[in-house]
């Protein structure tokens, strides 16, 4: 029965909660929402030179997993749906 939870549809509440978590992490890392949007636009623009992307499905997440342990390393996780490769000449 647990295997069906993997395919569970996301509700608007779950999506909002996930977005809030992203904003909180970005805020803790001193990333403004403007900077987050600019990074996302730049990534899309750069990758669009080589790939056809589903821009509505792009999801950028900022993480600092070991902040409580004193590690200052931050990570950017990007989920960017690729539709196809472009022909490069």
Backbone as ProteinMPNN parsed JSONL, in Angstrom:
{"seq_chain_A": "XXXXXXXXXXXXXXXXXXXXXXXXXXXXXXXXXXXXXXXXXXXXXXXXXXXXXXXXXXXXXXXXXXXXXXXXXXXXXXXXXXXXXXXXX", "coords_chain_A": {"N_chain_A": [[0.809, -1.186, 0.0], [2.036, 1.212, 0.632], [3.537, 1.847, -1.584], [1.903, 3.222, -3.301], [1.765, 5.759, -2.307], [3.832, 7.14, -3.378], [2.972, 8.063, -5.807], [1.206, 9.969, -5.123], [-0.914, 12.718, -5.518], [0.037, 16.109, -5.581], [-1.203, 18.518, -3.41], [-2.549, 21.874, -3.39], [-1.937, 23.033, -0.981], [0.288, 21.511, -0.115], [2.111, 22.195, -2.103], [2.345, 24.955, -1.661], [3.447, 24.903, 0.914], [5.916, 23.691, 0.357], [7.077, 25.651, -1.273], [7.252, 27.735, 0.578], [9.127, 26.668, 2.363], [11.368, 26.699, 0.699], [11.692, 29.453, 0.345], [12.253, 30.18, 2.995], [14.711, 28.875, 3.468], [16.269, 30.139, 1.516], [16.139, 32.712, 2.527], [17.498, 32.426, 4.957], [19.99, 31.983, 3.958], [20.636, 34.4, 3.051], [19.741, 35.041, 0.483], [17.976, 37.015, -1.622], [14.57, 37.179, -2.821], [14.524, 38.335, -5.289], [17.14, 37.908, -6.208], [17.111, 35.124, -6.33], [15.206, 34.717, -8.375], [16.565, 35.956, -10.488], [18.822, 34.299, -10.745], [17.529, 31.942, -11.53], [16.393, 32.77, -14.003], [18.761, 33.319, -15.429], [19.974, 30.774, -15.512], [18.072, 29.391, -17.056], [18.184, 30.896, -19.439], [20.855, 30.455, -20.248], [20.951, 27.614, -20.532], [19.015, 27.28, -22.45], [20.204, 27.793, -24.844], [21.188, 25.424, -25.76], [19.326, 23.46, -25.198], [15.85, 22.533, -25.405], [13.569, 23.675, -23.172], [11.152, 23.045, -20.552], [9.953, 25.638, -19.278], [8.065, 26.305, -17.33], [8.174, 24.24, -15.56], [10.499, 24.476, -14.135], [12.454, 24.297, -11.22], [14.068, 25.673, -8.591], [16.194, 25.222, -5.857], [17.609, 26.205, -2.812], [20.062, 25.153, -0.563], [21.506, 24.579, 2.643], [22.856, 22.296, 4.102], [24.525, 21.586, 6.312], [24.589, 23.659, 8.119], [24.148, 23.939, 10.878], [26.283, 22.528, 11.834], [28.424, 24.084, 11.441], [29.444, 24.235, 8.897], [29.883, 26.139, 6.02], [29.099, 25.596, 3.481], [27.028, 25.879, 0.71], [24.3, 24.765, -1.342], [22.889, 24.591, -4.604], [20.112, 23.25, -5.88], [18.767, 22.249, -8.863], [15.945, 21.59, -10.739], [15.269, 21.025, -13.896], [13.207, 20.625, -16.432], [13.842, 18.963, -19.413], [12.934, 19.142, -22.724], [13.887, 18.569, -25.296], [16.984, 18.133, -27.139], [18.74, 20.749, -28.758], [19.692, 21.297, -32.16], [22.975, 21.866, -32.713], [25.112, 23.813, -34.561]], "CA_chain_A": [[0.0, 0.0, 0.0], [2.902, 2.377, 0.701], [4.081, 2.191, -2.896], [0.989, 4.145, -3.969], [1.991, 7.1, -1.79], [4.802, 7.777, -4.261], [2.236, 8.684, -6.9], [0.207, 10.845, -4.524], [-1.031, 14.021, -6.163], [0.355, 17.221, -4.7], [-2.283, 19.478, -3.229], [-2.062, 23.255, -3.398], [-1.343, 23.263, 0.333], [1.626, 20.923, -0.106], [2.953, 23.004, -2.986], [2.602, 26.212, -0.953], [4.358, 24.583, 2.013], [7.224, 23.459, -0.242], [7.597, 26.961, -1.697], [7.598, 28.475, 1.781], [10.391, 26.113, 2.843], [12.421, 27.202, -0.184], [11.895, 30.862, 0.682], [12.899, 30.258, 4.302], [16.116, 28.498, 3.299], [16.908, 31.224, 0.767], [16.252, 33.842, 3.441], [18.57, 32.113, 5.907], [21.259, 32.062, 3.236], [20.713, 35.783, 2.591], [19.358, 35.159, -0.918], [16.694, 37.698, -1.774], [13.738, 36.535, -3.841], [14.953, 38.913, -6.566], [18.345, 37.19, -6.627], [16.681, 33.773, -6.69], [14.58, 34.794, -9.698], [17.603, 36.274, -11.483], [19.603, 33.075, -10.951], [16.691, 31.027, -12.308], [16.324, 33.278, -15.388], [20.071, 33.144, -16.056], [20.142, 29.35, -15.802], [17.195, 29.058, -18.184], [18.724, 31.537, -20.643], [22.088, 29.758, -20.628], [20.665, 26.251, -20.974], [18.151, 27.338, -23.634], [21.051, 27.833, -26.041], [21.494, 24.057, -26.156], [18.221, 22.553, -24.897], [14.493, 23.061, -25.336], [13.179, 23.453, -21.788], [9.807, 23.344, -20.066], [10.268, 26.687, -18.312], [7.091, 26.316, -16.234], [8.503, 23.168, -14.634], [11.799, 24.722, -13.5], [12.376, 24.382, -9.76], [15.38, 25.947, -8.018], [16.151, 25.105, -4.399], [18.865, 26.527, -2.151], [20.199, 24.356, 0.663], [22.716, 24.656, 3.443], [22.533, 21.152, 4.958], [25.343, 21.438, 7.514], [24.724, 24.973, 8.742], [24.229, 23.768, 12.325], [27.573, 21.918, 12.157], [29.472, 25.055, 11.181], [29.866, 24.223, 7.5], [29.277, 27.227, 5.276], [28.851, 25.173, 2.111], [25.642, 25.96, 0.262], [24.036, 24.03, -2.574], [21.746, 24.961, -5.422], [19.54, 22.111, -6.597], [17.902, 22.731, -9.938], [15.197, 20.607, -11.526], [14.957, 21.725, -15.131], [12.696, 19.642, -17.395], [14.37, 19.094, -20.77], [12.038, 18.578, -23.731], [14.737, 17.967, -26.33], [18.262, 18.784, -27.43], [18.72, 21.555, -29.974], [20.754, 21.002, -33.116], [24.035, 22.87, -32.644], [25.949, 23.781, -35.776]], "C_chain_A": [[0.861, 1.263, 0.0], [3.431, 2.79, -0.666], [3.178, 3.162, -3.645], [1.142, 5.573, -3.455], [2.986, 7.866, -2.651], [4.096, 8.558, -5.357], [1.165, 9.653, -6.396], [0.242, 12.222, -5.192], [-0.73, 15.123, -5.151], [-0.834, 18.169, -4.626], [-1.699, 20.884, -3.234], [-1.428, 23.606, -2.056], [0.07, 22.717, 0.427], [2.587, 21.732, -0.959], [3.315, 24.317, -2.297], [3.593, 25.998, 0.187], [5.783, 24.383, 1.489], [7.865, 24.779, -0.678], [8.016, 27.798, -0.498], [8.922, 27.979, 2.36], [11.558, 26.637, 2.02], [12.733, 28.659, 0.145], [12.603, 31.02, 2.02], [14.378, 29.911, 4.217], [16.867, 29.604, 2.576], [17.105, 32.439, 1.662], [17.38, 33.621, 4.439], [19.944, 32.22, 5.264], [21.482, 33.467, 2.671], [20.515, 35.918, 1.092], [18.022, 35.888, -0.95], [15.878, 36.968, -2.834], [14.093, 37.068, -5.223], [16.181, 38.178, -7.091], [18.002, 35.772, -7.059], [16.071, 33.755, -8.084], [15.606, 35.087, -10.786], [18.467, 35.056, -11.779], [18.82, 32.105, -11.82], [16.613, 31.475, -13.766], [17.642, 33.068, -16.119], [20.336, 31.684, -16.411], [19.316, 28.937, -17.013], [17.759, 29.633, -19.476], [19.968, 30.8, -21.149], [21.791, 28.377, -21.2], [19.806, 26.22, -22.229], [18.944, 27.445, -24.93], [21.233, 26.43, -26.614], [20.309, 23.092, -26.035], [16.886, 23.273, -25.006], [13.953, 22.673, -23.963], [11.694, 23.705, -21.567], [9.981, 24.355, -18.935], [9.299, 26.734, -17.133], [7.415, 25.26, -15.18], [9.822, 23.349, -13.912], [11.601, 24.939, -12.006], [13.8, 24.543, -9.226], [15.248, 25.899, -6.505], [17.542, 25.383, -3.844], [18.917, 25.769, -0.83], [21.522, 24.659, 1.341], [22.594, 23.564, 4.503], [23.312, 21.075, 6.265], [25.552, 22.758, 8.24], [24.895, 24.851, 10.253], [25.552, 23.149, 12.765], [28.738, 22.855, 11.85], [29.972, 25.085, 9.753], [29.133, 25.324, 6.753], [28.948, 26.861, 3.846], [27.363, 25.212, 1.804], [25.507, 25.22, -1.053], [22.835, 24.625, -3.285], [21.318, 23.708, -6.156], [18.572, 22.654, -7.63], [17.255, 21.546, -10.643], [14.696, 21.358, -12.746], [14.51, 20.699, -16.156], [13.196, 19.943, -18.812], [13.418, 18.397, -21.729], [12.848, 17.882, -24.811], [16.043, 18.74, -26.444], [18.104, 19.596, -28.707], [19.868, 21.122, -30.868], [21.757, 22.154, -33.088], [24.912, 22.723, -33.877], [27.153, 24.633, -35.606]], "O_chain_A": [[0.463, 2.279, -0.57], [3.739, 3.962, -0.882], [3.647, 3.862, -4.542], [0.687, 6.509, -4.112], [2.988, 9.097, -2.658], [4.581, 9.606, -5.786], [0.316, 10.099, -7.167], [1.309, 12.802, -5.397], [-1.187, 15.074, -4.009], [-1.394, 18.568, -5.647], [-0.488, 21.058, -3.098], [-0.483, 24.393, -2.004], [0.955, 23.37, 0.98], [3.742, 21.933, -0.584], [4.469, 24.744, -2.346], [4.482, 26.823, 0.399], [6.744, 24.848, 2.103], [9.059, 24.991, -0.471], [9.028, 28.496, -0.554], [9.746, 28.781, 2.798], [12.608, 26.979, 2.564], [13.897, 29.051, 0.216], [13.457, 31.894, 2.171], [15.208, 30.581, 4.83], [17.974, 29.968, 2.972], [18.125, 33.122, 1.567], [18.138, 34.546, 4.731], [20.936, 32.509, 5.933], [22.416, 33.688, 1.901], [21.073, 36.831, 0.484], [17.044, 35.423, -0.364], [16.429, 36.227, -3.647], [13.982, 36.349, -6.216], [16.258, 37.86, -8.278], [18.544, 35.273, -8.046], [16.384, 32.877, -8.888], [15.528, 34.531, -11.881], [18.81, 34.805, -12.934], [19.374, 31.509, -12.744], [16.751, 30.652, -14.671], [17.653, 32.684, -17.289], [20.861, 31.388, -17.485], [19.8, 28.222, -17.89], [17.808, 28.944, -20.494], [20.105, 30.555, -22.348], [22.328, 28.013, -22.246], [19.853, 25.254, -22.991], [18.398, 27.208, -26.007], [21.411, 26.27, -27.821], [20.285, 22.043, -26.679], [16.792, 24.47, -24.735], [13.886, 21.49, -23.626], [11.062, 24.472, -22.293], [10.139, 23.976, -17.775], [9.68, 27.163, -16.044], [6.98, 25.373, -14.034], [10.233, 22.473, -13.151], [10.704, 25.667, -11.582], [14.635, 23.654, -9.391], [14.313, 26.461, -5.936], [18.535, 24.857, -4.347], [17.945, 25.743, -0.075], [22.522, 24.956, 0.689], [22.272, 23.846, 5.657], [22.794, 20.54, 7.245], [26.572, 22.954, 8.9], [25.694, 25.574, 10.847], [25.911, 23.232, 13.939], [29.9, 22.471, 11.982], [30.845, 25.889, 9.426], [27.91, 25.434, 6.839], [28.555, 27.728, 3.066], [26.546, 24.655, 2.537], [26.479, 25.065, -1.791], [21.889, 25.1, -2.655], [22.073, 23.164, -6.962], [17.668, 23.425, -7.308], [17.937, 20.621, -11.085], [13.817, 22.214, -12.65], [15.341, 19.971, -16.7], [12.994, 21.039, -19.334], [13.125, 17.211, -21.574], [12.547, 16.753, -25.198], [16.184, 19.844, -25.918], [17.412, 19.175, -29.634], [20.893, 20.639, -30.389], [21.41, 23.291, -33.407], [25.392, 21.633, -34.187], [27.973, 24.732, -36.518]]}, "name": "protein", "num_of_chains": 1, "seq": "XXXXXXXXXXXXXXXXXXXXXXXXXXXXXXXXXXXXXXXXXXXXXXXXXXXXXXXXXXXXXXXXXXXXXXXXXXXXXXXXXXXXXXXXX"}
